[in-house]
């Protein structure tokens, strides 16, 4: 299988930094497995960040749970396209729950980058993830493109799930300013 380590799409690490840099209201950010959470970590740890260290496809479901539990707080999920594919049903669940405070960002590089850059079946088949989101009932689903080459993550999240659970729980327990 062809290895595609770079694709002409936006730079995920830079965009993650930009997204996090715009947060001023203790917004929660849930980073999916691998690059999504490494880049989140690389943009600076915040108590409102949660890093999914081991399972594909759980950033959006976790973010949905936080968004429902705390409707006053805006919640972001950052997830890879391969991971979303692992858990497509969450799009219907999110559409059904329709939390207004939830934003899901999918970094669609067309590959499982962190495990060697294998092409995803969606990329091979030309599957349109945004069309799937819309068809799942998420009307506000949009493609965004394009800046520089997408690079492998440069930082690695500390492997410390207990600490992350505790700091995130404290972050979520803190009253919104
Ligand atoms: C259920 C499951 N299958 C396989 C893996 C191994 N694995 C970890 S990350 C990953 C690829 C993630 O791809 P994607 O979400 O597109 O992110 P990218 O690496 O491209 O940033 C795989 C296959 C896993 N952690 N869990």
Backbone and ligand atoms as CSV (ligand in chain L), in Angstrom:
chain,resi,resn,atom,element,x,y,z
A,1,UNK,N,N,0.844,-1.206,0.000
A,1,UNK,CA,C,0.000,0.000,0.000
A,1,UNK,C,C,0.881,1.259,0.000
A,2,UNK,N,N,0.492,2.206,-0.792
A,2,UNK,CA,C,1.262,3.443,-0.891
A,2,UNK,C,C,1.274,4.154,0.468
A,3,UNK,N,N,2.452,4.632,0.859
A,3,UNK,CA,C,2.513,5.373,2.125
A,3,UNK,C,C,2.408,6.863,1.841
A,4,UNK,N,N,1.431,7.493,2.444
A,4,UNK,CA,C,1.232,8.927,2.191
A,4,UNK,C,C,1.432,9.670,3.502
A,5,UNK,N,N,2.658,10.099,3.730
A,5,UNK,CA,C,2.926,10.785,4.996
A,5,UNK,C,C,2.565,12.260,4.914
A,6,UNK,N,N,2.573,12.806,3.733
A,6,UNK,CA,C,2.206,14.201,3.588
A,6,UNK,C,C,1.118,14.337,2.537
A,7,UNK,N,N,0.153,15.139,2.850
A,7,UNK,CA,C,-0.918,15.391,1.895
A,7,UNK,C,C,-1.136,16.892,1.863
A,8,UNK,N,N,-1.631,17.388,0.762
A,8,UNK,CA,C,-1.800,18.833,0.633
A,8,UNK,C,C,-3.071,19.277,1.354
A,9,UNK,N,N,-2.971,19.314,2.638
A,9,UNK,CA,C,-4.093,19.796,3.439
A,9,UNK,C,C,-3.534,20.683,4.543
A,10,UNK,N,N,-4.424,21.245,5.339
A,10,UNK,CA,C,-3.995,22.165,6.394
A,10,UNK,C,C,-3.019,21.500,7.361
A,11,UNK,N,N,-2.226,22.340,8.038
A,11,UNK,CA,C,-1.285,21.820,9.022
A,11,UNK,C,C,-1.966,21.695,10.381
A,12,UNK,N,N,-2.098,20.457,10.810
A,12,UNK,CA,C,-2.899,20.162,12.001
A,12,UNK,C,C,-2.325,20.795,13.274
A,13,UNK,N,N,-0.996,20.701,13.460
A,13,UNK,CA,C,-0.400,21.235,14.692
A,13,UNK,C,C,-0.595,22.745,14.770
A,14,UNK,N,N,-0.392,23.423,13.651
A,14,UNK,CA,C,-0.550,24.881,13.645
A,14,UNK,C,C,-2.003,25.264,13.881
A,15,UNK,N,N,-2.910,24.515,13.275
A,15,UNK,CA,C,-4.329,24.831,13.461
A,15,UNK,C,C,-4.771,24.557,14.892
A,16,UNK,N,N,-4.233,23.476,15.468
A,16,UNK,CA,C,-4.580,23.175,16.864
A,16,UNK,C,C,-4.147,24.330,17.759
A,17,UNK,N,N,-2.924,24.813,17.532
A,17,UNK,CA,C,-2.430,25.951,18.321
A,17,UNK,C,C,-3.342,27.161,18.138
A,18,UNK,N,N,-3.772,27.377,16.913
A,18,UNK,CA,C,-4.633,28.537,16.657
A,18,UNK,C,C,-5.981,28.395,17.341
A,19,UNK,N,N,-6.559,27.192,17.253
A,19,UNK,CA,C,-7.857,26.963,17.907
A,19,UNK,C,C,-7.709,27.204,19.409
A,20,UNK,N,N,-6.698,26.565,20.011
A,20,UNK,CA,C,-6.516,26.684,21.464
A,20,UNK,C,C,-6.215,28.140,21.836
A,21,UNK,N,N,-5.461,28.820,20.971
A,21,UNK,CA,C,-5.121,30.221,21.242
A,21,UNK,C,C,-6.323,31.137,21.280
A,22,UNK,N,N,-7.417,30.705,20.686
A,22,UNK,CA,C,-8.620,31.549,20.658
A,22,UNK,C,C,-9.549,31.281,21.839
A,23,UNK,N,N,-9.200,30.285,22.641
A,23,UNK,CA,C,-10.107,29.915,23.741
A,23,UNK,C,C,-9.900,30.851,24.926
A,24,UNK,N,N,-10.971,31.459,25.382
A,24,UNK,CA,C,-10.874,32.411,26.496
A,24,UNK,C,C,-11.869,32.093,27.609
A,25,UNK,N,N,-12.730,31.091,27.380
A,25,UNK,CA,C,-13.830,30.867,28.335
A,25,UNK,C,C,-13.808,29.468,28.919
A,26,UNK,N,N,-12.622,28.975,29.227
A,26,UNK,CA,C,-12.478,27.645,29.836
A,26,UNK,C,C,-13.184,26.553,29.022
A,27,UNK,N,N,-13.112,26.709,27.701
A,27,UNK,CA,C,-13.714,25.691,26.845
A,27,UNK,C,C,-13.007,24.350,27.042
A,28,UNK,N,N,-13.777,23.282,27.018
A,28,UNK,CA,C,-13.179,21.944,27.103
A,28,UNK,C,C,-12.708,21.531,25.715
A,29,UNK,N,N,-11.554,20.865,25.681
A,29,UNK,CA,C,-11.050,20.337,24.409
A,29,UNK,C,C,-10.682,18.870,24.623
A,30,UNK,N,N,-11.274,18.007,23.816
A,30,UNK,CA,C,-11.008,16.579,23.922
A,30,UNK,C,C,-10.174,16.170,22.709
A,31,UNK,N,N,-8.949,15.733,22.953
A,31,UNK,CA,C,-8.072,15.302,21.863
A,31,UNK,C,C,-8.196,13.814,21.638
A,32,UNK,N,N,-8.419,13.404,20.390
A,32,UNK,CA,C,-8.513,11.991,20.054
A,32,UNK,C,C,-7.159,11.313,20.117
A,33,UNK,N,N,-7.136,10.001,19.859
A,33,UNK,CA,C,-5.898,9.236,19.963
A,33,UNK,C,C,-4.832,9.806,19.028
A,34,UNK,N,N,-3.591,9.734,19.490
A,34,UNK,CA,C,-2.456,10.014,18.613
A,34,UNK,C,C,-2.243,11.480,18.314
A,35,UNK,N,N,-2.073,11.768,17.033
A,35,UNK,CA,C,-1.689,13.127,16.656
A,35,UNK,C,C,-2.656,14.189,17.175
A,36,UNK,N,N,-3.938,13.867,17.201
A,36,UNK,CA,C,-4.912,14.870,17.657
A,36,UNK,C,C,-4.596,15.320,19.077
A,37,UNK,N,N,-4.270,14.353,19.938
A,37,UNK,CA,C,-3.982,14.787,21.316
A,37,UNK,C,C,-2.521,15.197,21.494
A,38,UNK,N,N,-1.627,14.661,20.674
A,38,UNK,CA,C,-0.237,15.135,20.764
A,38,UNK,C,C,-0.158,16.612,20.389
A,39,UNK,N,N,-0.880,16.963,19.338
A,39,UNK,CA,C,-0.863,18.373,18.922
A,39,UNK,C,C,-1.561,19.259,19.960
A,40,UNK,N,N,-2.586,18.696,20.586
A,40,UNK,CA,C,-3.256,19.452,21.650
A,40,UNK,C,C,-2.285,19.673,22.813
A,41,UNK,N,N,-1.609,18.604,23.187
A,41,UNK,CA,C,-0.583,18.699,24.239
A,41,UNK,C,C,0.498,19.697,23.829
A,42,UNK,N,N,0.899,19.619,22.572
A,42,UNK,CA,C,1.949,20.500,22.046
A,42,UNK,C,C,1.550,21.962,22.040
A,43,UNK,N,N,0.253,22.211,22.089
A,43,UNK,CA,C,-0.188,23.607,22.101
A,43,UNK,C,C,-0.299,24.147,23.531
A,44,UNK,N,N,0.092,23.303,24.505
A,44,UNK,CA,C,0.129,23.761,25.904
A,44,UNK,C,C,-0.987,23.133,26.720
A,45,UNK,N,N,-0.602,22.456,27.810
A,45,UNK,CA,C,-1.613,21.774,28.615
A,45,UNK,C,C,-2.526,22.761,29.326
A,46,UNK,N,N,-3.803,22.456,29.320
A,46,UNK,CA,C,-4.811,23.239,30.066
A,46,UNK,C,C,-5.631,22.243,30.874
A,47,UNK,N,N,-6.123,22.698,32.012
A,47,UNK,CA,C,-6.930,21.803,32.849
A,47,UNK,C,C,-8.197,21.374,32.121
A,48,UNK,N,N,-8.603,22.133,31.123
A,48,UNK,CA,C,-9.835,21.801,30.398
A,48,UNK,C,C,-9.578,20.869,29.218
A,49,UNK,N,N,-8.333,20.402,29.089
A,49,UNK,CA,C,-8.019,19.450,28.011
A,49,UNK,C,C,-8.156,18.026,28.520
A,50,UNK,N,N,-8.688,17.145,27.671
A,50,UNK,CA,C,-8.680,15.715,27.975
A,50,UNK,C,C,-8.067,14.995,26.783
A,51,UNK,N,N,-7.179,14.057,27.066
A,51,UNK,CA,C,-6.425,13.373,26.016
A,51,UNK,C,C,-6.840,11.907,25.968
A,52,UNK,N,N,-7.462,11.481,24.859
A,52,UNK,CA,C,-7.815,10.067,24.718
A,52,UNK,C,C,-6.567,9.319,24.260
A,53,UNK,N,N,-5.966,8.576,25.182
A,53,UNK,CA,C,-4.640,8.025,24.915
A,53,UNK,C,C,-4.660,6.698,24.166
A,54,UNK,N,N,-5.759,5.959,24.184
A,54,UNK,CA,C,-5.643,4.611,23.646
A,54,UNK,C,C,-6.708,4.157,22.673
A,55,UNK,N,N,-7.838,4.817,22.610
A,55,UNK,CA,C,-8.940,4.271,21.815
A,55,UNK,C,C,-9.316,5.198,20.680
A,56,UNK,N,N,-9.494,4.612,19.509
A,56,UNK,CA,C,-9.904,5.410,18.351
A,56,UNK,C,C,-11.393,5.739,18.451
A,57,UNK,N,N,-11.743,6.926,18.020
A,57,UNK,CA,C,-13.158,7.253,17.826
A,57,UNK,C,C,-13.889,7.763,19.043
A,58,UNK,N,N,-13.194,8.014,20.131
A,58,UNK,CA,C,-13.911,8.390,21.351
A,58,UNK,C,C,-13.870,9.890,21.655
A,59,UNK,N,N,-13.130,10.676,20.877
A,59,UNK,CA,C,-13.077,12.112,21.200
A,59,UNK,C,C,-14.462,12.746,21.090
A,60,UNK,N,N,-15.148,12.486,19.993
A,60,UNK,CA,C,-16.467,13.117,19.811
A,60,UNK,C,C,-17.495,12.604,20.825
A,61,UNK,N,N,-17.560,11.285,21.072
A,61,UNK,CA,C,-18.506,10.828,22.102
A,61,UNK,C,C,-18.206,11.394,23.489
A,62,UNK,N,N,-16.926,11.469,23.862
A,62,UNK,CA,C,-16.592,12.038,25.179
A,62,UNK,C,C,-16.986,13.519,25.192
A,63,UNK,N,N,-16.653,14.220,24.120
A,63,UNK,CA,C,-16.983,15.647,24.058
A,63,UNK,C,C,-18.496,15.847,24.117
A,64,UNK,N,N,-19.231,14.960,23.472
A,64,UNK,CA,C,-20.690,15.080,23.515
A,64,UNK,C,C,-21.193,14.932,24.946
A,65,UNK,N,N,-20.620,13.977,25.679
A,65,UNK,CA,C,-21.031,13.787,27.069
A,65,UNK,C,C,-20.748,15.019,27.909
A,66,UNK,N,N,-19.566,15.609,27.715
A,66,UNK,CA,C,-19.220,16.820,28.476
A,66,UNK,C,C,-20.158,17.959,28.075
A,67,UNK,N,N,-20.441,18.059,26.783
A,67,UNK,CA,C,-21.299,19.148,26.301
A,67,UNK,C,C,-22.707,19.032,26.877
A,68,UNK,N,N,-23.199,17.807,26.989
A,68,UNK,CA,C,-24.544,17.614,27.556
A,68,UNK,C,C,-24.520,17.901,29.060
A,69,UNK,N,N,-23.439,17.462,29.715
A,69,UNK,CA,C,-23.348,17.653,31.174
A,69,UNK,C,C,-23.184,19.127,31.528
A,70,UNK,N,N,-22.514,19.886,30.652
A,70,UNK,CA,C,-22.214,21.284,30.972
A,70,UNK,C,C,-22.617,22.174,29.789
A,71,UNK,N,N,-23.916,22.408,29.652
A,71,UNK,CA,C,-24.397,23.134,28.473
A,71,UNK,C,C,-23.890,24.569,28.370
A,72,UNK,N,N,-23.398,25.135,29.486
A,72,UNK,CA,C,-22.888,26.512,29.437
A,72,UNK,C,C,-21.463,26.579,28.896
A,73,UNK,N,N,-20.793,25.449,28.877
A,73,UNK,CA,C,-19.394,25.430,28.451
A,73,UNK,C,C,-19.315,24.986,26.987
A,74,UNK,N,N,-18.515,25.667,26.181
A,74,UNK,CA,C,-18.296,25.173,24.823
A,74,UNK,C,C,-17.287,24.032,24.854
A,75,UNK,N,N,-17.524,23.048,24.023
A,75,UNK,CA,C,-16.712,21.838,24.044
A,75,UNK,C,C,-16.268,21.509,22.615
A,76,UNK,N,N,-14.970,21.247,22.476
A,76,UNK,CA,C,-14.405,20.895,21.179
A,76,UNK,C,C,-13.903,19.459,21.215
A,77,UNK,N,N,-14.157,18.722,20.144
A,77,UNK,CA,C,-13.509,17.419,19.937
A,77,UNK,C,C,-12.557,17.568,18.765
A,78,UNK,N,N,-11.341,17.062,18.932
A,78,UNK,CA,C,-10.358,17.035,17.841
A,78,UNK,C,C,-10.088,15.567,17.531
A,79,UNK,N,N,-10.404,15.138,16.328
A,79,UNK,CA,C,-10.337,13.702,16.032
A,79,UNK,C,C,-9.787,13.457,14.630
A,80,UNK,N,N,-9.049,12.372,14.466
A,80,UNK,CA,C,-8.567,11.976,13.144
A,80,UNK,C,C,-9.670,11.337,12.322
A,81,UNK,N,N,-9.510,11.393,11.002
A,81,UNK,CA,C,-10.522,10.796,10.120
A,81,UNK,C,C,-10.615,9.285,10.312
A,82,UNK,N,N,-9.449,8.633,10.492
A,82,UNK,CA,C,-9.473,7.188,10.703
A,82,UNK,C,C,-10.212,6.830,11.978
A,83,UNK,N,N,-10.027,7.645,12.996
A,83,UNK,CA,C,-10.702,7.383,14.267
A,83,UNK,C,C,-12.203,7.624,14.145
A,84,UNK,N,N,-12.575,8.664,13.424
A,84,UNK,CA,C,-14.014,8.894,13.223
A,84,UNK,C,C,-14.637,7.688,12.514
A,85,UNK,N,N,-13.913,7.138,11.531
A,85,UNK,CA,C,-14.437,5.980,10.790
A,85,UNK,C,C,-14.745,4.817,11.733
A,86,UNK,N,N,-13.943,4.711,12.798
A,86,UNK,CA,C,-14.113,3.633,13.777
A,86,UNK,C,C,-15.419,3.789,14.563
A,87,UNK,N,N,-16.002,4.965,14.500
A,87,UNK,CA,C,-17.116,5.274,15.411
A,87,UNK,C,C,-18.146,6.161,14.713
A,88,UNK,N,N,-18.468,5.822,13.446
A,88,UNK,CA,C,-19.341,6.708,12.668
A,88,UNK,C,C,-20.711,6.910,13.313
A,89,UNK,N,N,-21.136,5.920,14.084
A,89,UNK,CA,C,-22.462,6.020,14.699
A,89,UNK,C,C,-22.602,7.204,15.621
A,90,UNK,N,N,-21.452,7.715,16.107
A,90,UNK,CA,C,-21.535,8.854,17.030
A,90,UNK,C,C,-22.127,10.077,16.319
A,91,UNK,N,N,-22.029,10.123,14.998
A,91,UNK,CA,C,-22.579,11.281,14.285
A,91,UNK,C,C,-24.103,11.310,14.419
A,92,UNK,N,N,-24.736,10.159,14.317
A,92,UNK,CA,C,-26.188,10.104,14.507
A,92,UNK,C,C,-26.560,10.451,15.941
A,93,UNK,N,N,-25.753,9.946,16.876
A,93,UNK,CA,C,-26.052,10.236,18.287
A,93,UNK,C,C,-25.926,11.730,18.556
A,94,UNK,N,N,-24.875,12.334,18.010
A,94,UNK,CA,C,-24.692,13.777,18.191
A,94,UNK,C,C,-25.843,14.535,17.523
A,95,UNK,N,N,-26.232,14.098,16.335
A,95,UNK,CA,C,-27.349,14.760,15.649
A,95,UNK,C,C,-28.627,14.652,16.476
A,96,UNK,N,N,-28.839,13.487,17.072
A,96,UNK,CA,C,-30.059,13.293,17.861
A,96,UNK,C,C,-30.035,14.128,19.132
A,97,UNK,N,N,-28.863,14.210,19.762
A,97,UNK,CA,C,-28.749,14.983,21.007
A,97,UNK,C,C,-28.663,16.481,20.709
A,98,UNK,N,N,-28.058,16.820,19.596
A,98,UNK,CA,C,-27.928,18.205,19.114
A,98,UNK,C,C,-27.447,19.196,20.171
A,99,UNK,N,N,-26.343,18.895,20.868
A,99,UNK,CA,C,-25.850,19.890,21.830
A,99,UNK,C,C,-25.295,21.108,21.078
A,100,UNK,N,N,-25.836,22.274,21.410
A,100,UNK,CA,C,-25.467,23.499,20.675
A,100,UNK,C,C,-24.050,23.964,20.993
A,101,UNK,N,N,-23.493,23.448,22.082
A,101,UNK,CA,C,-22.180,23.906,22.547
A,101,UNK,C,C,-21.045,22.984,22.108
A,102,UNK,N,N,-21.316,22.068,21.181
A,102,UNK,CA,C,-20.320,21.073,20.761
A,102,UNK,C,C,-19.816,21.357,19.346
A,103,UNK,N,N,-18.498,21.369,19.202
A,103,UNK,CA,C,-17.874,21.496,17.879
A,103,UNK,C,C,-16.935,20.309,17.695
A,104,UNK,N,N,-17.108,19.583,16.624
A,104,UNK,CA,C,-16.240,18.437,16.322
A,104,UNK,C,C,-15.374,18.802,15.124
A,105,UNK,N,N,-14.067,18.755,15.321
A,105,UNK,CA,C,-13.131,19.035,14.227
A,105,UNK,C,C,-12.465,17.726,13.824
A,106,UNK,N,N,-12.591,17.361,12.570
A,106,UNK,CA,C,-11.958,16.136,12.058
A,106,UNK,C,C,-10.765,16.534,11.204
A,107,UNK,N,N,-9.609,16.011,11.584
A,107,UNK,CA,C,-8.391,16.256,10.797
A,107,UNK,C,C,-8.322,15.172,9.739
A,108,UNK,N,N,-8.730,15.480,8.525
A,108,UNK,CA,C,-8.847,14.455,7.495
A,108,UNK,C,C,-7.599,14.430,6.622
A,109,UNK,N,N,-6.628,13.624,7.039
A,109,UNK,CA,C,-5.407,13.487,6.223
A,109,UNK,C,C,-5.471,12.262,5.311
A,110,UNK,N,N,-6.570,11.527,5.387
A,110,UNK,CA,C,-6.737,10.380,4.490
A,110,UNK,C,C,-5.914,9.160,4.857
A,111,UNK,N,N,-5.217,9.249,5.993
A,111,UNK,CA,C,-4.337,8.125,6.384
A,111,UNK,C,C,-4.440,7.867,7.894
A,112,UNK,N,N,-3.997,6.666,8.265
A,112,UNK,CA,C,-3.752,6.359,9.671
A,112,UNK,C,C,-2.299,6.756,9.900
A,113,UNK,N,N,-2.087,8.020,10.130
A,113,UNK,CA,C,-0.718,8.553,10.081
A,113,UNK,C,C,0.159,7.959,11.164
A,114,UNK,N,N,-0.411,7.833,12.358
A,114,UNK,CA,C,0.426,7.500,13.507
A,114,UNK,C,C,0.865,6.043,13.496
A,115,UNK,N,N,0.152,5.204,12.742
A,115,UNK,CA,C,0.553,3.797,12.684
A,115,UNK,C,C,1.264,3.473,11.374
A,116,UNK,N,N,1.728,4.487,10.677
A,116,UNK,CA,C,2.538,4.211,9.500
A,116,UNK,C,C,2.040,4.809,8.210
A,117,UNK,N,N,0.959,5.572,8.283
A,117,UNK,CA,C,0.515,6.280,7.093
A,117,UNK,C,C,-0.270,5.430,6.103
A,118,UNK,N,N,-0.911,4.355,6.602
A,118,UNK,CA,C,-1.727,3.548,5.689
A,118,UNK,C,C,-2.951,4.365,5.264
A,119,UNK,N,N,-3.337,4.258,3.999
A,119,UNK,CA,C,-4.536,4.964,3.539
A,119,UNK,C,C,-5.782,4.410,4.189
A,120,UNK,N,N,-6.711,5.279,4.528
A,120,UNK,CA,C,-7.970,4.781,5.093
A,120,UNK,C,C,-8.857,4.276,3.952
A,121,UNK,N,N,-9.752,3.357,4.252
A,121,UNK,CA,C,-10.677,2.917,3.197
A,121,UNK,C,C,-11.513,4.079,2.676
A,122,UNK,N,N,-11.830,5.036,3.555
A,122,UNK,CA,C,-12.636,6.182,3.110
A,122,UNK,C,C,-11.896,6.968,2.042
A,123,UNK,N,N,-10.580,7.179,2.271
A,123,UNK,CA,C,-9.806,7.927,1.284
A,123,UNK,C,C,-9.719,7.133,-0.018
A,124,UNK,N,N,-9.536,5.814,0.111
A,124,UNK,CA,C,-9.428,4.994,-1.099
A,124,UNK,C,C,-10.731,4.987,-1.880
A,125,UNK,N,N,-11.839,5.028,-1.144
A,125,UNK,CA,C,-13.145,4.937,-1.814
A,125,UNK,C,C,-13.698,6.313,-2.185
A,126,UNK,N,N,-13.039,7.356,-1.742
A,126,UNK,CA,C,-13.572,8.691,-2.001
A,126,UNK,C,C,-14.777,9.025,-1.133
A,127,UNK,N,N,-14.852,8.381,0.027
A,127,UNK,CA,C,-15.967,8.652,0.949
A,127,UNK,C,C,-15.895,10.087,1.455
A,128,UNK,N,N,-17.015,10.744,1.504
A,128,UNK,CA,C,-17.079,12.144,1.942
A,128,UNK,C,C,-17.602,12.184,3.380
A,129,UNK,N,N,-16.693,12.422,4.321
A,129,UNK,CA,C,-17.085,12.372,5.745
A,129,UNK,C,C,-18.075,13.477,6.105
A,130,UNK,N,N,-17.937,14.612,5.454
A,130,UNK,CA,C,-18.875,15.703,5.749
A,130,UNK,C,C,-20.273,15.357,5.225
A,131,UNK,N,N,-20.314,14.724,4.066
A,131,UNK,CA,C,-21.615,14.276,3.546
A,131,UNK,C,C,-22.233,13.254,4.504
A,132,UNK,N,N,-21.385,12.383,5.091
A,132,UNK,CA,C,-21.902,11.411,6.071
A,132,UNK,C,C,-22.454,12.146,7.288
A,133,UNK,N,N,-21.721,13.175,7.747
A,133,UNK,CA,C,-22.195,13.930,8.915
A,133,UNK,C,C,-23.540,14.583,8.603
A,134,UNK,N,N,-23.649,15.193,7.438
A,134,UNK,CA,C,-24.925,15.839,7.062
A,134,UNK,C,C,-26.035,14.796,6.958
A,135,UNK,N,N,-25.712,13.681,6.327
A,135,UNK,CA,C,-26.727,12.632,6.169
A,135,UNK,C,C,-27.111,12.025,7.512
A,136,UNK,N,N,-26.206,12.161,8.492
A,136,UNK,CA,C,-26.519,11.665,9.839
A,136,UNK,C,C,-27.425,12.637,10.589
A,137,UNK,N,N,-27.615,13.819,10.016
A,137,UNK,CA,C,-28.500,14.786,10.652
A,137,UNK,C,C,-27.792,15.997,11.225
A,138,UNK,N,N,-26.478,16.109,10.978
A,138,UNK,CA,C,-25.744,17.290,11.447
A,138,UNK,C,C,-25.705,18.283,10.283
A,139,UNK,N,N,-26.651,19.212,10.300
A,139,UNK,CA,C,-26.787,20.137,9.159
A,139,UNK,C,C,-25.564,21.036,9.045
A,140,UNK,N,N,-25.033,21.436,10.202
A,140,UNK,CA,C,-23.904,22.351,10.193
A,140,UNK,C,C,-22.595,21.565,10.142
A,141,UNK,N,N,-22.292,21.015,8.977
A,141,UNK,CA,C,-21.054,20.241,8.777
A,141,UNK,C,C,-20.394,20.766,7.509
A,142,UNK,N,N,-19.133,21.138,7.635
A,142,UNK,CA,C,-18.483,21.838,6.523
A,142,UNK,C,C,-17.049,21.379,6.344
A,143,UNK,N,N,-16.609,21.323,5.092
A,143,UNK,CA,C,-15.193,21.121,4.789
A,143,UNK,C,C,-14.440,22.423,4.971
A,144,UNK,N,N,-13.210,22.335,5.403
A,144,UNK,CA,C,-12.318,23.496,5.399
A,144,UNK,C,C,-11.008,23.036,4.787
A,145,UNK,N,N,-10.459,23.803,3.909
A,145,UNK,CA,C,-9.185,23.477,3.266
A,145,UNK,C,C,-8.572,24.813,2.855
A,146,UNK,N,N,-7.437,24.956,2.731
A,146,UNK,CA,C,-6.277,24.149,2.580
A,146,UNK,C,C,-5.106,25.069,2.891
A,147,UNK,N,N,-4.111,24.610,3.548
A,147,UNK,CA,C,-2.946,25.469,3.782
A,147,UNK,C,C,-1.683,24.714,3.398
A,148,UNK,N,N,-0.910,24.301,4.386
A,148,UNK,CA,C,0.374,23.675,4.051
A,148,UNK,C,C,0.309,22.168,4.250
A,149,UNK,N,N,1.415,21.488,3.999
A,149,UNK,CA,C,1.474,20.053,4.205
A,149,UNK,C,C,1.194,19.680,5.650
A,150,UNK,N,N,0.548,18.549,5.817
A,150,UNK,CA,C,0.271,18.019,7.151
A,150,UNK,C,C,1.479,17.211,7.609
A,151,UNK,N,N,1.995,17.535,8.774
A,151,UNK,CA,C,3.208,16.859,9.244
A,151,UNK,C,C,2.878,15.892,10.372
A,152,UNK,N,N,3.706,14.870,10.545
A,152,UNK,CA,C,3.532,14.019,11.720
A,152,UNK,C,C,3.689,14.856,12.987
A,153,UNK,N,N,3.022,14.447,14.083
A,153,UNK,CA,C,3.107,15.189,15.335
A,153,UNK,C,C,4.540,15.310,15.816
A,154,UNK,N,N,4.865,16.462,16.417
A,154,UNK,CA,C,6.249,16.673,16.875
A,154,UNK,C,C,6.377,16.502,18.380
A,155,UNK,N,N,5.250,16.533,19.066
A,155,UNK,CA,C,5.300,16.351,20.514
A,155,UNK,C,C,4.557,15.070,20.862
A,156,UNK,N,N,4.855,14.557,22.028
A,156,UNK,CA,C,4.113,13.390,22.497
A,156,UNK,C,C,3.531,13.681,23.866
A,157,UNK,N,N,2.249,13.417,24.005
A,157,UNK,CA,C,1.552,13.638,25.262
A,157,UNK,C,C,2.146,12.754,26.354
A,158,UNK,N,N,2.329,13.309,27.553
A,158,UNK,CA,C,2.741,12.469,28.678
A,158,UNK,C,C,1.751,11.310,28.798
A,159,UNK,N,N,2.241,10.115,29.105
A,159,UNK,CA,C,1.333,8.976,29.216
A,159,UNK,C,C,0.899,8.865,30.674
A,160,UNK,N,N,-0.037,9.696,31.029
A,160,UNK,CA,C,-0.396,9.829,32.432
A,160,UNK,C,C,-1.917,9.985,32.581
A,161,UNK,N,N,-2.654,8.904,32.258
A,161,UNK,CA,C,-4.113,9.028,32.221
A,161,UNK,C,C,-4.732,9.413,33.562
A,162,UNK,N,N,-4.118,8.966,34.672
A,162,UNK,CA,C,-4.722,9.267,35.984
A,162,UNK,C,C,-4.653,10.768,36.227
A,163,UNK,N,N,-3.462,11.347,35.939
A,163,UNK,CA,C,-3.320,12.797,36.097
A,163,UNK,C,C,-4.305,13.531,35.186
A,164,UNK,N,N,-4.442,13.065,33.961
A,164,UNK,CA,C,-5.341,13.766,33.041
A,164,UNK,C,C,-6.783,13.669,33.515
A,165,UNK,N,N,-7.156,12.505,34.034
A,165,UNK,CA,C,-8.517,12.386,34.550
A,165,UNK,C,C,-8.714,13.387,35.678
A,166,UNK,N,N,-7.714,13.469,36.574
A,166,UNK,CA,C,-7.870,14.353,37.733
A,166,UNK,C,C,-7.850,15.819,37.335
A,167,UNK,N,N,-6.900,16.212,36.460
A,167,UNK,CA,C,-6.866,17.635,36.087
A,167,UNK,C,C,-8.117,18.002,35.302
A,168,UNK,N,N,-8.597,17.078,34.455
A,168,UNK,CA,C,-9.792,17.384,33.660
A,168,UNK,C,C,-11.010,17.497,34.579
A,169,UNK,N,N,-11.111,16.600,35.556
A,169,UNK,CA,C,-12.252,16.684,36.478
A,169,UNK,C,C,-12.223,18.005,37.239
A,170,UNK,N,N,-11.000,18.426,37.650
A,170,UNK,CA,C,-10.899,19.730,38.333
A,170,UNK,C,C,-11.277,20.854,37.388
A,171,UNK,N,N,-10.797,20.747,36.121
A,171,UNK,CA,C,-11.117,21.775,35.132
A,171,UNK,C,C,-12.606,21.884,34.904
A,172,UNK,N,N,-13.271,20.751,34.817
A,172,UNK,CA,C,-14.705,20.763,34.583
A,172,UNK,C,C,-15.497,21.157,35.830
A,173,UNK,N,N,-14.901,20.948,37.004
A,173,UNK,CA,C,-15.582,21.310,38.243
A,173,UNK,C,C,-15.493,22.809,38.504
A,174,UNK,N,N,-14.501,23.467,37.880
A,174,UNK,CA,C,-14.327,24.906,38.112
A,174,UNK,C,C,-15.476,25.659,37.474
A,175,UNK,N,N,-16.022,26.618,38.217
A,175,UNK,CA,C,-17.132,27.427,37.691
A,175,UNK,C,C,-16.647,28.234,36.491
A,176,UNK,N,N,-17.502,28.403,35.488
A,176,UNK,CA,C,-17.148,29.259,34.358
A,176,UNK,C,C,-17.069,30.698,34.833
A,177,UNK,N,N,-15.989,31.399,34.445
A,177,UNK,CA,C,-15.820,32.786,34.899
A,177,UNK,C,C,-16.855,33.683,34.252
L,1,LIG,C1,C,-9.627,-0.057,17.981
L,1,LIG,C2,C,-8.221,0.328,17.583
L,1,LIG,N1,N,-7.682,-0.152,16.429
L,1,LIG,C3,C,-6.432,0.204,16.081
L,1,LIG,C4,C,-5.685,1.009,16.895
L,1,LIG,C5,C,-4.262,1.374,16.491
L,1,LIG,N2,N,-4.251,2.768,16.067
L,1,LIG,C6,C,-3.947,3.763,16.928
L,1,LIG,S1,S,-4.011,5.268,16.228
L,1,LIG,C7,C,-4.409,4.623,14.735
L,1,LIG,C8,C,-4.613,5.504,13.531
L,1,LIG,C9,C,-5.384,6.760,13.820
L,1,LIG,O1,O,-5.715,7.356,12.597
L,1,LIG,P1,P,-6.397,8.766,12.557
L,1,LIG,O2,O,-7.475,8.857,13.570
L,1,LIG,O3,O,-6.790,9.066,11.145
L,1,LIG,O4,O,-5.268,9.787,13.035
L,1,LIG,P2,P,-3.820,10.095,12.402
L,1,LIG,O5,O,-2.905,9.021,12.893
L,1,LIG,O6,O,-3.943,10.107,10.906
L,1,LIG,O7,O,-3.467,11.418,12.960
L,1,LIG,C10,C,-4.504,3.212,14.797
L,1,LIG,C11,C,-4.831,2.332,13.642
L,1,LIG,C12,C,-6.289,1.462,18.099
L,1,LIG,N3,N,-5.653,2.258,18.953
L,1,LIG,N4,N,-7.548,1.128,18.418
